[in-house]
Amino acid sequence: MNPDAVNLADDAPREPFAVRSLLSADDLTAGDATRILDAAESFFEVSRRPIRKVPALRGKTLLNVFFEASTRTRTSFELAGKRLSMDVVNLSASSSSTTKGETLLDTIKSLEAMQPDLVVIRHAAAGAAAYVAARSTPAVINAGDGTHEHPTQALLDAFTIRRHKRDLRGLKVAICGDILHSRVARSNAILLGKLGADVHFAGPRTLIPSAPESLGAKVHYRIEPALEDADVVMMLRIQRERLSGVFLPTLREYSRTFGLNERRLALAKPGAIVMHPGPMNRGVEIAPEVADGPQSVILDQVEAGVAVRMAVLWLLCGG
Amino acid sequence: MSEVLLDPAGVAMSLRRIAAEIALAGRRRALTGRATEPPVLVGVRRGGVPLAERIAAFAEEAGSPAMPRGVVDITLYRDDAATALPSVRIGPTRLPTSIDGRRVVLVDDVLHTGRTIRAAIDALFDHGRPAAVELAVLVDRGGRELPIRADYVGLEANVPHDARVEVMVKRTGPRPEDEEPWALVMPASGPGPSSAQQEAV
């Protein structure tokens, strides 16, 4: 046989995806994350076809259980499931029996009797998804548990960065704003760090968690040093619902000291991209001219969300 | 030791003949008043892709107008997609132009159960409504499980149902177009890395 000749059949990776439930960005190795992002590239292509649906997960059931309000994430998971031909059932807290006094575990147990293959859960309590995963058979995806984690958001952010910057290794990523209450910041610091990015947090002292170094990020109490020479600027929402007034004197002061405007953005590298997990408070953490400016990739993030969640559903279902 | 079913010269000769037959069928279609646009050659990932490139090159060499090339990935259309044990990499599906109303020739390396082709046809129809779909394969090894046949066949071989038949390529560069189909072999029996995939689809 000619030593230069190769067999195409030997190219594909064959080890099954080892992750069963996605509760934290820490559940993923850099290799797992890369595999999700690579698969998402293909699903991104599916979302741009005339017929945006493939039969891959026909006959599988996805249960979307949302105990906390969400438009973007719930719709994104719903669309991801539907584009893979799954049967998708949405359940939101207002319509569920929790308002009638049922416990989380009882709700989950009765839903489990409907034999879903995957459960996506959002809950206001940190650790809720892990609690459910430990006590039920279907695979569980954490779609946000309080101020703890939101791993699929970190994956879609990584996907968006990769599409614009090719490789995450060595990129300076500034995550700015309310780090303390942000599950997005936590998951992103873990995941982007694993993928080789240099993560910087910036926020007022009152909104930085007590041991930020444990997430592998460098911390700044002013926004400017984080922005200097950054490749990626990720602004976080000021979560008015989680701030009871003791964290910030006024929103106007916050906007003046930590808001991203064109002048501050000029500190970053010329081709830096601006991200925001949404929903935005225009004029508070981000100026409208930046949010709608040429460096903003905020809408790309939303589009990436569907593709990345398709990849997660596909791989967790044994794809 | 593996058995060589087609050596490099045999592969080239088969593909050259297939290219001529595809062009001839096009002229026959034109005589009956159907559209004369060149067909779209769509390789089934991975094995069919370098073959489609080669067939298109041979057709152009013989004076046919350039045939647009595309790639179809069937991973998400497999009948065992959700239960398949080995995790395969999903590749991109790329079609050069709209396939609505076009003649499409699917190109694959080995035709066995027919399940891959069933999946490829389904995938194709999610991109449009071709006027006709034809099938070209380098080898038809028999063992069909679905009512599917090839229009253009390089080699017909009766192969034991548990044997593997594989196309070897020579890489001349990093791009998929740089893979030159080189030989058709039947590796010595034994569970190889690709047997599961080939049985399943």
HADDOCK unambig.tbl for C-alpha pairs under 7 A between the chains (distance, minus, plus):
assign (segid A and resid 4 and name CA) (segid B and resid 170 and name CA) 5.99 0.50 0.50
assign (segid A and resid 5 and name CA) (segid B and resid 168 and name CA) 5.79 0.50 0.50
assign (segid A and resid 5 and name CA) (segid B and resid 169 and name CA) 5.23 0.50 0.50
assign (segid A and resid 5 and name CA) (segid B and resid 170 and name CA) 4.48 0.50 0.50
assign (segid A and resid 6 and name CA) (segid B and resid 168 and name CA) 5.38 0.50 0.50
assign (segid A and resid 6 and name CA) (segid B and resid 169 and name CA) 5.42 0.50 0.50
assign (segid A and resid 6 and name CA) (segid B and resid 170 and name CA) 6.27 0.50 0.50
assign (segid A and resid 7 and name CA) (segid B and resid 167 and name CA) 6.49 0.50 0.50
assign (segid A and resid 7 and name CA) (segid B and resid 168 and name CA) 4.70 0.50 0.50
assign (segid A and resid 7 and name CA) (segid B and resid 169 and name CA) 6.38 0.50 0.50
assign (segid A and resid 8 and name CA) (segid B and resid 46 and name CA) 6.74 0.50 0.50
assign (segid A and resid 8 and name CA) (segid B and resid 47 and name CA) 6.39 0.50 0.50
assign (segid A and resid 8 and name CA) (segid B and resid 168 and name CA) 6.75 0.50 0.50
assign (segid A and resid 9 and name CA) (segid B and resid 194 and name CA) 5.54 0.50 0.50
assign (segid A and resid 10 and name CA) (segid B and resid 193 and name CA) 6.48 0.50 0.50
assign (segid A and resid 10 and name CA) (segid B and resid 194 and name CA) 6.55 0.50 0.50
assign (segid A and resid 12 and name CA) (segid B and resid 88 and name CA) 5.62 0.50 0.50
assign (segid A and resid 12 and name CA) (segid B and resid 89 and name CA) 5.72 0.50 0.50
assign (segid A and resid 13 and name CA) (segid B and resid 87 and name CA) 6.60 0.50 0.50
assign (segid A and resid 13 and name CA) (segid B and resid 88 and name CA) 5.90 0.50 0.50
assign (segid A and resid 13 and name CA) (segid B and resid 89 and name CA) 6.50 0.50 0.50
assign (segid A and resid 14 and name CA) (segid B and resid 86 and name CA) 4.81 0.50 0.50
assign (segid A and resid 14 and name CA) (segid B and resid 87 and name CA) 4.95 0.50 0.50
assign (segid A and resid 14 and name CA) (segid B and resid 88 and name CA) 5.98 0.50 0.50
assign (segid A and resid 15 and name CA) (segid B and resid 86 and name CA) 6.23 0.50 0.50
assign (segid A and resid 15 and name CA) (segid B and resid 87 and name CA) 6.05 0.50 0.50
assign (segid A and resid 16 and name CA) (segid B and resid 86 and name CA) 5.95 0.50 0.50
assign (segid A and resid 16 and name CA) (segid B and resid 87 and name CA) 5.12 0.50 0.50
assign (segid A and resid 39 and name CA) (segid B and resid 90 and name CA) 6.09 0.50 0.50
assign (segid A and resid 42 and name CA) (segid B and resid 90 and name CA) 6.50 0.50 0.50
assign (segid A and resid 42 and name CA) (segid B and resid 91 and name CA) 6.18 0.50 0.50
assign (segid A and resid 42 and name CA) (segid B and resid 92 and name CA) 5.29 0.50 0.50
assign (segid A and resid 49 and name CA) (segid B and resid 127 and name CA) 6.62 0.50 0.50
assign (segid A and resid 50 and name CA) (segid B and resid 127 and name CA) 6.23 0.50 0.50
assign (segid A and resid 51 and name CA) (segid B and resid 126 and name CA) 5.43 0.50 0.50
assign (segid A and resid 51 and name CA) (segid B and resid 127 and name CA) 6.61 0.50 0.50
assign (segid A and resid 54 and name CA) (segid B and resid 76 and name CA) 6.27 0.50 0.50
assign (segid A and resid 54 and name CA) (segid B and resid 77 and name CA) 6.80 0.50 0.50
assign (segid A and resid 55 and name CA) (segid B and resid 76 and name CA) 6.42 0.50 0.50
assign (segid A and resid 55 and name CA) (segid B and resid 77 and name CA) 5.84 0.50 0.50
assign (segid A and resid 56 and name CA) (segid B and resid 76 and name CA) 4.52 0.50 0.50
assign (segid A and resid 56 and name CA) (segid B and resid 77 and name CA) 5.78 0.50 0.50
assign (segid A and resid 56 and name CA) (segid B and resid 81 and name CA) 5.61 0.50 0.50
assign (segid A and resid 56 and name CA) (segid B and resid 82 and name CA) 6.38 0.50 0.50
assign (segid A and resid 57 and name CA) (segid B and resid 82 and name CA) 5.75 0.50 0.50
assign (segid A and resid 317 and name CA) (segid B and resid 82 and name CA) 6.79 0.50 0.50
assign (segid A and resid 318 and name CA) (segid B and resid 82 and name CA) 6.48 0.50 0.50
assign (segid A and resid 318 and name CA) (segid B and resid 83 and name CA) 6.82 0.50 0.50
assign (segid A and resid 319 and name CA) (segid B and resid 81 and name CA) 6.75 0.50 0.50
assign (segid A and resid 319 and name CA) (segid B and resid 82 and name CA) 5.91 0.50 0.50
assign (segid A and resid 319 and name CA) (segid B and resid 84 and name CA) 6.95 0.50 0.50
assign (segid A and resid 319 and name CA) (segid B and resid 87 and name CA) 5.73 0.50 0.50
